[in-house]
Amino acid sequence: MESLTLTKEEIIEATGYKRGADQLAALLKAGIPADRRPDGSVRVWRHHMTGIAAPKQKAPRRAPELASDRKAA
């Protein structure tokens, strides 16, 4: 099974930087969500790079307006 996050080498290849601060800045500038792990390394979820997104939430459906719901005037 493939790892859920990019490896250090993949992040270096994607950003062109070895320093975590530079990597994070480059990823965020490119619109790729990334964050820091507790050890200070940069984390990028693989699905952000491969384009496999999480399922989108459906908008809540409106209740139908029924004739029986209308008040008589």
Phi and psi restraints in degrees (value plus and minus 20) as a CYANA .aco file:
   2 GLU   PHI     -96.9   -56.9
   2 GLU   PSI     125.5   165.5
   3 SER   PHI     -83.1   -43.1
   3 SER   PSI     128.4   168.4
   4 LEU   PHI     -93.9   -53.9
   4 LEU   PSI     -42.6    -2.6
   5 THR   PHI    -139.3   -99.3
   5 THR   PSI     139.0   179.0
   6 LEU   PHI     -91.4   -51.4
   6 LEU   PSI     130.0   170.0
   7 THR   PHI     -97.7   -57.7
   7 THR   PSI     147.1   187.1
   8 LYS   PHI     -77.3   -37.3
   8 LYS   PSI     -62.4   -22.4
   9 GLU   PHI     -83.9   -43.9
   9 GLU   PSI     -59.9   -19.9
  10 GLU   PHI     -86.5   -46.5
  10 GLU   PSI     -57.2   -17.2
  11 ILE   PHI     -88.0   -48.0
  11 ILE   PSI     -60.6   -20.6
  12 ILE   PHI     -82.0   -42.0
  12 ILE   PSI     -63.6   -23.6
  13 GLU   PHI     -83.8   -43.8
  13 GLU   PSI     -59.9   -19.9
  14 ALA   PHI     -90.9   -50.9
  14 ALA   PSI     -54.3   -14.3
  15 THR   PHI    -122.1   -82.1
  15 THR   PSI     -49.5    -9.5
  16 GLY   PHI      64.4   104.4
  16 GLY   PSI     -14.1    25.9
  17 TYR   PHI    -140.7  -100.7
  17 TYR   PSI     130.8   170.8
  18 LYS   PHI    -121.5   -81.5
  18 LYS   PSI     -47.7    -7.7
  19 ARG   PHI     -97.8   -57.8
  19 ARG   PSI     117.0   157.0
  20 GLY   PHI     -78.9   -38.9
  20 GLY   PSI     -61.7   -21.7
  21 ALA   PHI     -83.1   -43.1
  21 ALA   PSI     -61.3   -21.3
  22 ASP   PHI     -88.3   -48.3
  22 ASP   PSI     -59.9   -19.9
  23 GLN   PHI     -80.9   -40.9
  23 GLN   PSI     -68.5   -28.5
  24 LEU   PHI     -80.8   -40.8
  24 LEU   PSI     -64.3   -24.3
  25 ALA   PHI     -82.9   -42.9
  25 ALA   PSI     -62.9   -22.9
  26 ALA   PHI     -85.7   -45.7
  26 ALA   PSI     -61.4   -21.4
  27 LEU   PHI     -86.0   -46.0
  27 LEU   PSI     -65.7   -25.7
  28 LEU   PHI     -85.9   -45.9
  28 LEU   PSI     -56.8   -16.8
  29 LYS   PHI     -83.8   -43.8
  29 LYS   PSI     -53.4   -13.4
  30 ALA   PHI    -101.6   -61.6
  30 ALA   PSI     -22.3    17.7
  31 GLY   PHI      63.2   103.2
  31 GLY   PSI      -2.3    37.7
  32 ILE   PHI    -119.4   -79.4
  32 ILE   PSI      97.9   137.9
  33 PRO   PHI     -81.9   -41.9
  33 PRO   PSI     110.2   150.2
  34 ALA   PHI    -169.9  -129.9
  34 ALA   PSI     137.5   177.5
  35 ASP   PHI    -169.4  -129.4
  35 ASP   PSI    -198.9  -158.9
  36 ARG   PHI    -123.2   -83.2
  36 ARG   PSI     119.0   159.0
  37 ARG   PHI    -100.9   -60.9
  37 ARG   PSI     146.0   186.0
  38 PRO   PHI     -78.0   -38.0
  38 PRO   PSI     -48.1    -8.1
  39 ASP   PHI    -102.6   -62.6
  39 ASP   PSI     -20.0    20.0
  40 GLY   PHI      75.3   115.3
  40 GLY   PSI     -29.5    10.5
  41 SER   PHI     -96.2   -56.2
  41 SER   PSI     141.4   181.4
  42 VAL   PHI    -109.9   -69.9
  42 VAL   PSI     118.8   158.8
  43 ARG   PHI    -138.8   -98.8
  43 ARG   PSI     111.6   151.6
  44 VAL   PHI    -150.2  -110.2
  44 VAL   PSI     103.7   143.7
  45 TRP   PHI     -91.5   -51.5
  45 TRP   PSI     113.5   153.5
  46 ARG   PHI     -76.7   -36.7
  46 ARG   PSI     -57.1   -17.1
  47 HIS   PHI     -86.3   -46.3
  47 HIS   PSI     -40.6    -0.6
  48 HIS   PHI     -91.9   -51.9
  48 HIS   PSI     -47.0    -7.0
  49 MET   PHI    -111.0   -71.0
  49 MET   PSI     -53.1   -13.1
  50 THR   PHI    -108.8   -68.8
  50 THR   PSI     -30.7     9.3
  51 GLY   PHI      66.7   106.7
  51 GLY   PSI     -13.8    26.2
  52 ILE   PHI    -108.7   -68.7
  52 ILE   PSI      82.2   122.2
  53 ALA   PHI    -112.2   -72.2
  53 ALA   PSI     140.5   180.5
  54 ALA   PHI     -88.2   -48.2
  54 ALA   PSI     132.7   172.7
  55 PRO   PHI     -77.9   -37.9
  55 PRO   PSI     117.7   157.7
  56 LYS   PHI     -96.2   -56.2
  56 LYS   PSI     125.5   165.5
  57 GLN   PHI     -95.6   -55.6
  57 GLN   PSI     117.4   157.4
  58 LYS   PHI     -99.4   -59.4
  58 LYS   PSI     124.5   164.5
  59 ALA   PHI     -89.6   -49.6
  59 ALA   PSI     124.0   164.0
  60 PRO   PHI     -83.4   -43.4
  60 PRO   PSI     120.0   160.0
  61 ARG   PHI    -101.3   -61.3
  61 ARG   PSI     122.2   162.2
  62 ARG   PHI    -101.1   -61.1
  62 ARG   PSI     126.6   166.6
  63 ALA   PHI     -92.8   -52.8
  63 ALA   PSI     119.6   159.6
  64 PRO   PHI     -86.3   -46.3
  64 PRO   PSI     127.6   167.6
  65 GLU   PHI    -113.4   -73.4
  65 GLU   PSI      87.9   127.9
  66 LEU   PHI    -117.8   -77.8
  66 LEU   PSI     130.5   170.5
  67 ALA   PHI     -80.8   -40.8
  67 ALA   PSI     -54.5   -14.5
  68 SER   PHI     -89.6   -49.6
  68 SER   PSI     -36.7     3.3
  69 ASP   PHI    -106.2   -66.2
  69 ASP   PSI     -35.7     4.3
  70 ARG   PHI     -96.3   -56.3
  70 ARG   PSI     123.5   163.5
  71 LYS   PHI    -108.0   -68.0
  71 LYS   PSI     121.7   161.7
  72 ALA   PHI     -92.9   -52.9
  72 ALA   PSI     118.5   158.5
